Structures are given as C-alpha cells and as structure tokens.
Amino acid sequence: MKFNSSVRLSELDWLRVILIFAVFLHHVCMPFNGDNWHIMNNDSSKVLDDIMVYFEQFRLPILFFISGVGSVILLSKVSAKAFALNKITRLFIPLIVGVLLVVPPQTYIENITQLQSYWQEFPKLALKFETNHLWFIEYLIIFALLAIPINKILSAKFGALIINNVVKLSKYKAGLFLLVCLLIVIKIYFSLTFTSDDNKIENLSSSSYYFFFFIAGMVFIQNKSIWQAIGEQRLYNLMILLITTIIFYAYYYSPDLSEYLSLDARWSIWWLVCCLVAWSALLTILGYGQFYLCKTPQWLRLSNELIYPFYIFHQTVIVVVGYHVIGLEASIAVKIILLFVLSFTITSAICLFIIKPFNLLRFLFGLKPKKSLSLLAENSALK
C-alpha cells in the first residue's frame, strides 16, 4: 500500500530541525573536545569527546534518510526534469555561493597567524573552492540526481521485489534491524578499500555509507506498512539500541587489542559497532517520532523553511565567534554556553532578518521566493 504523497509526515519536519540543531550543538562543542578542529581551546574535555562520538553516529545518517524520503515524495508530484531543476536551484547554487562567500572566513580564522587582512586574502581563499562543512550539500546534490533513476527502478518489477522483501521483513519483530547486516558489509568493505577519512564525494567509504541511508529512505516510503511497522516495533528497536549502545561503549573503552588483532580487524569491529548504533537509532527515533512528533506547529514550519541557510552559515559563525571566545579566561562550560548563545543568535538573525525578507538572497540560499509562498498561503486558505 503506497503512501498518499499529500500526507505530511510531521515527524520528519521535527527530526530535520532537531538533527540540524544537533549538528549545530556538535560544532559548538568541537573546540573543546580535543579533536583538532578549525579552532581549539587550550583545555579540552575527554568526557565531552566521549559523549559526542556516540551522537555523531546517527545525526547525519538520519538526515540522509529523510532526504531520501523527500526525494520520493517530490518525484511523485513533479517530472524528473522539474525535480532535477529544483535540486540544481535549491542545492547547487547555494553550494557555490557558500563555497565562495561563507566558507572563506573559516579558512582565514584557521590560518589567521600566517595571513594578511581578510579582504587581502579573500580572493585566494574563495578560489580554493573548499566545501568544508558544505560537503553535506554536495552529497545531497549527487544523491538527488541518482534518486531519479533509482525511483524508476523502484517503480519497476525489480524494485517491487525489493520492496516486497522489505515488507515481509517488517512483519517480524525488529525485522527491519536485520538490514544492518547489509550496511555493515558496505561500510567495512569500502572503508578497507578507500582508507581516506575525508568527506569528499569520491571517497566511497563515506559516500556509500550515507547513500545506504538515503536509499533506505527511498525504499521505506514506498510502502505504508513498512512505515507502520517502524512505529509498532519502536519498543523492540529501543531495546536493540540500548544493547548496541552498551556494545559500542564496551569496545570504545576496551583495552589495547593490538597484540591480538590487526589494525584492519580493530577498525572493522569499530565500523561494525558504529553501524549497529546508527541503524538501531534510526529505527528507534523514527518509531517514536511517529507517535510523539505528529503535529507541525507554525514555528516549526518557519524553522523548516530557514533550516537550510541556518546550516550553511552556522559553522562559519561558530568558528569566527569561537576564535574570540576561546581566548577568554573562563571554564569550558562557560565558554560553551557563551559560544552557543552568541552563535545561535547571530546565525538565526542572519536567516530571519537578512536572508528571509529578500527574494534574491532567498534564491541564493535555496529558499522559495516570497511571492510563491504567499500564493501558497492564499490557495490553502481557499480550500
């Protein structure tokens, strides 16, 4: 039974905003976890790092899953040509603008002691074409274009076979969790083959992993019974998540195993436990989201509208503001709170008062023009 494309999945509205906020919070904490980020505080917190390493296992995978769902929904409403044009307009153009205007301040701050004034260095910084945190958008562009042929495959006999097998699997308690086996194989194989840890799209150890979640979103939304099973089996998936969390930290805190296992074997186990947490967290969060995040208030609609430019700007604001905050004589906790408040306020103000009111800036940062939004409101009021 297919989904009605006109039905709004409110849980995805909530999760999109919550997860982008979680990414924001993660980057606020990065200067203090000892992980050699763009800017680093003199003192770091091992406890903070130990907490952050867990949550980074599923934030972005769930966002890619949501993007897969959204791609299918949009393709059910518009032609493939209109879909591709939409993605180029709302993803590619903001990526170029972000690379040329938003990323350079981060690179400047990171190398400030070796550079002249920002405006002298800006041309060279912009022409480096560094995507930095905008690699996420680069992935979305490629995945979205691949979604066009994949959606056709899912509509054909072969795709129906895949969907029917997933439907059969979903009838068993926590049956969908078994798909983690495929994820583990993909992650370990490509990570051993492509040993780089960067997020470039050609690095298949990273892109193939996230693409699995994107395709999972495309498959799960094809049949309503799969979605219902995720909700009905939420408690079982929560129990699995708790178990996989224990396994994750048991290995994370395990003693040195280099005497007994090769480096590849140790990394393979690490990738395995990361996959277990990521997949069980996805199923659990989606399941509980169906029951507790079932309404979309007006403020959430506004947040969903502005979450894209918020993502584009947030890290640059954090790096620039954080450069000054980490120099203060204060505890790590005070610095994190100060950096959080200032960065959130400034980033939100940019989105609300600079991007939102002006159609040119809305276009450059991936938002629909104001005119179409007002017409949309008028049409819905007439219904």
C-alpha positions in Angstrom: 0.0 0.0 0.0 1.6 3.2 -1.2 1.8 6.5 0.8 -0.5 9.3 -0.2 2.0 12.0 -1.3 -0.3 14.8 0.0 0.0 13.5 3.6 2.6 15.4 5.6 4.9 13.4 7.8 5.2 15.7 10.7 7.8 13.6 12.4 10.2 14.3 9.5 9.7 18.1 9.9 10.6 17.7 13.6 13.5 15.5 13.0 15.0 17.6 10.3 15.1 20.6 12.7 16.2 18.7 15.7 19.0 17.0 13.9 20.3 20.2 12.3 20.2 21.8 15.7 22.2 18.7 17.0 24.8 19.4 14.3 24.9 23.0 15.4 25.4 21.9 19.0 28.1 19.4 18.0 30.1 22.2 16.2 29.7 24.5 19.2 31.4 21.8 21.3 34.1 20.9 18.8 36.6 23.5 20.0 36.6 21.9 23.5 36.8 18.1 22.8 40.5 17.9 21.8 39.7 16.7 18.3 41.9 19.2 16.3 39.1 21.2 14.8 39.4 24.6 13.0 39.8 26.4 16.3 40.7 24.7 19.6 40.6 25.8 23.2 43.8 25.3 25.2 42.0 22.9 27.6 39.7 20.0 26.4 37.2 17.6 27.9 37.6 13.9 27.4 34.1 13.3 28.7 32.7 15.7 26.2 34.5 13.9 23.4 33.3 10.5 24.7 29.6 11.8 24.5 30.0 13.5 21.1 31.4 10.4 19.4 28.2 8.5 20.2 25.7 11.0 18.8 27.8 11.6 15.6 27.0 8.0 14.6 23.4 8.8 13.7 22.8 12.5 13.2 23.8 12.8 9.6 22.7 9.3 8.6 19.1 10.1 9.7 19.3 13.4 7.7 20.2 11.5 4.6 17.4 9.0 5.2 15.0 12.0 5.5 16.4 13.4 2.2 15.7 10.0 0.5 12.1 10.1 1.7 11.7 13.7 0.5 13.1 12.8 -2.9 10.5 10.1 -3.5 7.7 12.4 -2.3 8.8 15.2 -4.6 9.2 12.8 -7.6 5.7 11.7 -7.1 4.5 15.3 -7.6 6.7 16.6 -10.4 8.5 15.4 -13.5 12.1 14.1 -13.4 13.2 17.3 -15.3 11.4 19.6 -12.8 12.9 17.6 -9.9 16.5 17.9 -11.3 15.9 21.7 -11.9 14.6 22.0 -8.3 17.7 20.4 -6.9 20.1 22.4 -9.0 18.4 25.6 -8.0 18.0 24.8 -4.3 21.2 22.9 -3.7 23.8 23.6 -6.3 23.5 27.4 -6.4 23.6 27.7 -2.5 26.7 25.4 -2.5 28.5 27.6 -5.0 27.5 30.7 -3.0 28.5 29.1 0.2 31.9 28.0 -1.1 32.7 31.4 -2.4 31.3 33.6 0.4 30.6 31.6 3.6 33.5 29.1 3.8 36.4 31.6 3.3 36.1 33.2 6.8 36.6 29.8 8.4 39.8 29.1 6.4 41.0 32.6 7.3 40.4 32.2 11.0 42.1 28.7 10.9 45.2 30.2 9.4 45.0 33.8 10.8 48.5 33.9 12.1 50.0 33.3 8.7 47.7 35.6 6.6 47.3 39.3 6.0 44.0 41.1 6.4 40.9 39.1 5.4 40.0 41.3 2.5 43.5 41.0 1.0 43.4 37.2 1.4 39.7 36.8 0.3 40.3 36.2 -3.5 42.8 33.4 -2.8 40.6 31.9 -0.1 37.5 31.9 -2.3 39.2 30.4 -5.3 40.3 27.4 -3.2 36.7 26.2 -3.6 36.8 24.4 -0.3 33.4 22.9 0.6 34.3 22.4 4.3 31.1 21.6 6.2 29.1 22.1 2.9 30.2 18.6 1.8 26.8 17.6 3.1 25.1 19.6 0.4 27.5 18.2 -2.3 26.4 14.7 -1.3 22.7 15.7 -1.4 23.1 17.0 -5.0 24.7 13.8 -6.2 22.2 11.6 -4.3 19.2 13.6 -5.5 20.3 13.2 -9.2 20.8 9.5 -8.6 17.4 9.3 -7.0 15.7 9.9 -10.4 16.8 6.6 -12.0 16.6 4.7 -8.6 13.0 5.9 -8.2 12.2 4.4 -11.7 13.8 1.1 -10.7 11.8 1.0 -7.5 8.6 1.5 -9.6 9.6 -1.4 -11.9 9.4 -5.2 -11.3 12.8 -5.4 -9.7 12.1 -2.6 -7.4 8.8 -4.1 -6.4 10.6 -7.3 -5.5 13.0 -5.4 -3.2 10.1 -3.5 -1.6 8.1 -6.7 -1.1 11.0 -8.4 0.6 11.4 -5.4 3.0 7.7 -5.5 3.7 8.0 -9.3 4.6 10.9 -8.5 6.8 9.0 -5.7 8.6 6.3 -8.2 9.7 8.8 -9.7 12.2 9.6 -8.0 15.5 12.6 -5.8 14.9 12.9 -7.5 11.5 14.0 -4.3 9.8 17.0 -4.2 12.1 18.4 -7.1 10.1 19.1 -4.8 7.2 22.1 -3.6 9.3 23.9 -6.6 8.0 24.0 -5.1 4.5 25.1 -1.7 6.0 27.9 -3.4 7.9 29.2 -5.2 4.7 29.1 -1.9 2.7 30.8 0.1 5.4 33.6 -2.4 6.1 34.3 -3.2 2.5 34.5 0.4 1.3 36.3 1.6 4.3 39.1 -1.0 3.9 39.2 -0.2 0.2 39.2 3.6 0.5 41.3 4.3 3.5 40.9 8.1 3.5 38.8 9.6 6.3 37.7 12.8 4.4 34.2 13.5 3.2 34.8 14.0 -0.5 32.1 12.5 -2.6 34.6 10.3 -4.4 35.6 8.7 -1.1 33.3 5.7 -1.2 34.0 4.7 2.4 32.0 7.8 3.3 29.6 8.4 0.4 28.5 4.7 0.1 27.7 4.6 3.8 25.4 7.7 3.7 24.0 6.6 0.4 22.7 3.5 2.0 20.6 5.6 4.4 19.4 7.7 1.5 18.2 4.7 -0.5 16.7 3.2 2.7 14.5 6.3 2.9 13.5 5.9 -0.7 12.6 2.3 -0.1 10.8 2.7 3.2 8.5 5.4 2.0 7.3 3.3 -0.9 5.0 1.2 1.3 2.9 2.3 4.2 3.2 -1.0 6.0 6.9 -0.5 6.4 6.4 2.9 7.9 3.7 1.5 10.3 6.0 -1.4 11.3 8.7 1.1 12.4 6.2 2.7 14.7 4.7 -0.5 16.0 8.1 -2.0 16.7 9.6 1.1 18.4 10.0 -0.6 21.8 11.9 -3.6 20.3 14.1 -1.2 18.4 14.7 0.9 21.5 15.8 -2.3 23.4 18.2 -3.1 20.5 19.5 0.5 20.6 20.3 0.2 24.3 22.1 -3.1 23.7 24.1 -1.7 20.8 25.0 1.3 22.8 26.4 -0.9 25.5 28.4 -2.8 22.9 29.5 0.5 21.3 31.0 1.8 24.6 32.3 -1.6 25.6 34.5 -1.6 22.5 35.2 2.2 22.8 36.6 1.8 26.3 38.2 -1.6 25.6 41.9 -2.1 26.5 44.6 -2.1 23.8 43.9 -5.1 21.5 46.8 -4.5 19.1 48.6 -7.6 20.5 45.7 -9.8 19.4 44.1 -8.1 16.4 45.4 -6.4 13.3 44.7 -2.8 12.7 42.2 -3.6 9.9 40.4 -6.0 12.3 40.2 -3.4 15.0 38.9 -0.8 12.6 36.4 -3.3 11.2 35.0 -4.0 14.6 34.7 -0.3 15.2 32.8 0.3 12.0 30.6 -2.7 12.9 29.6 -1.2 16.3 29.1 2.2 14.7 26.7 0.7 12.1 24.8 -1.1 14.9 24.2 2.2 16.7 23.4 4.2 13.6 20.8 1.8 12.2 19.1 1.0 15.6 19.0 4.7 16.4 17.4 5.5 13.0 14.6 2.9 13.6 14.0 3.9 17.2 13.9 7.7 16.5 11.6 7.2 13.5 9.3 4.9 15.5 8.9 7.2 18.5 8.7 10.2 16.2 5.6 8.9 14.6 3.8 8.9 18.0 5.2 12.0 19.7 6.0 14.3 16.8 2.7 14.1 15.0 1.9 17.8 14.6 3.6 20.6 12.8 3.2 24.0 14.6 3.7 27.2 12.7 7.1 27.9 14.4 8.3 24.5 13.1 7.2 25.4 9.6 9.3 28.6 9.8 12.2 26.6 11.2 12.0 24.1 8.4 12.0 26.9 5.9 15.1 28.5 7.3 17.0 25.4 8.4 18.9 25.2 5.1 20.5 28.7 5.3 21.0 28.1 9.0 23.1 25.1 8.2 25.1 26.9 5.6 26.0 29.8 7.9 26.2 28.1 11.3 29.8 26.7 11.2 31.3 29.9 9.9 29.6 31.9 12.7 30.8 29.4 15.3 34.4 29.5 14.0 34.5 33.3 13.9 32.8 33.9 17.2 34.6 30.9 18.8 38.0 32.3 17.9 37.3 35.2 20.3 35.5 33.1 22.9 38.3 30.5 23.4 40.7 33.3 24.3 38.7 34.3 27.3 39.7 33.4 30.9 36.7 31.1 31.7 35.8 27.5 32.3 35.0 25.2 29.4 31.3 25.1 30.4 31.1 28.9 30.5 32.7 29.2 27.1 30.4 26.6 25.5 27.3 28.4 26.9 28.6 31.8 25.6 29.6 30.4 22.2 26.2 28.6 21.9 24.1 31.7 22.8 26.1 34.1 20.6 26.4 31.8 17.6 22.7 30.7 17.7 21.6 34.3 18.0 23.8 35.6 15.1 23.0 32.7 12.8 19.3 32.9 13.5 19.4 36.7 12.9 21.2 36.2 9.6 18.4 33.8 8.4 15.5 35.8 9.8 16.5 39.4 9.0 18.9 39.2 6.1 18.0 36.0 4.1 14.3 35.6 4.7 13.0 39.1 3.6 14.8 39.4 0.2 14.0 37.2 -2.8 17.5 37.5 -4.3 19.1 36.2 -1.1 16.4 33.6 -0.7 17.2 32.3 -4.2 21.0 32.3 -3.5 20.5 30.3 -0.3 18.0 27.8 -1.5 14.6 29.2 -0.4 11.5 29.6 -2.5 10.6 33.2 -3.4 8.3 35.1 -1.1 5.7 35.5 -3.8 5.2 31.8 -4.3 4.9 31.4 -0.5 2.2 34.0 -0.2 0.3 32.5 -3.2 0.6 29.1 -1.5 -0.9 30.5 1.7 -3.8 32.1 -0.3 -4.5 28.8 -2.0 -4.6 26.8 1.2 -6.9 29.4 2.8 -9.3 29.0 -0.1 -9.5 25.2 0.3 
